[in-house]
């Protein structure tokens, strides 16, 4: 519930929204999270805190799958 409220607050008050692509290092970090999730090393993904991160996570999952 706390995560849902935090996401709602983030979406309701976006503040400064970055639209620049992720750096190679940032993309790699998200790819590692996606890989760990797809291989079953982790059951939950708590590191995603913005829609931008979710979109990158899904893109990395598509690349890995």
C-alpha positions in Angstrom: 0.0 0.0 0.0 2.9 2.4 0.8 4.4 1.7 -2.6 1.1 2.4 -4.3 0.8 5.7 -2.4 4.3 6.6 -3.3 3.7 5.9 -7.0 0.5 7.9 -6.9 2.4 10.9 -5.3 5.1 10.5 -8.0 2.6 10.5 -10.8 0.4 13.3 -9.3 3.3 15.6 -8.7 5.9 14.8 -11.4 8.1 17.8 -10.7 11.1 17.6 -13.0 10.7 14.8 -15.4 13.8 13.6 -17.3 13.2 12.5 -20.9 16.8 11.8 -21.7 17.8 8.2 -22.5 19.5 6.2 -19.8 23.2 6.0 -19.8 24.8 2.7 -20.6 25.5 2.1 -16.9 21.9 2.9 -15.8 20.5 0.7 -18.6 22.9 -2.1 -17.5 21.7 -1.8 -13.8 18.1 -2.1 -14.9 19.0 -5.0 -17.2 20.5 -6.8 -14.3 17.3 -6.4 -12.3 15.3 -7.7 -15.2 17.7 -10.7 -15.6 17.4 -11.5 -11.9 13.6 -11.4 -12.1 13.4 -13.5 -15.3 15.7 -16.2 -13.8 13.9 -16.3 -10.6 16.6 -14.9 -8.4 14.2 -12.2 -7.1 10.4 -12.4 -6.7 9.6 -8.8 -6.3 11.0 -5.7 -7.9 11.2 -2.8 -5.5 13.7 -0.6 -7.3 11.3 0.8 -9.9 10.1 4.2 -8.7 9.0 5.9 -11.9 7.2 5.3 -15.1 10.4 5.9 -17.0 12.1 3.2 -15.0 9.3 0.8 -15.6 9.4 1.5 -19.4 13.2 0.8 -19.4 12.7 -2.3 -17.3 10.1 -3.6 -19.8 12.4 -2.8 -22.7 15.3 -4.7 -21.0 13.0 -7.6 -20.3 12.0 -7.7 -24.0 15.7 -7.6 -25.0 16.6 -10.5 -22.6 13.6 -12.6 -23.5 
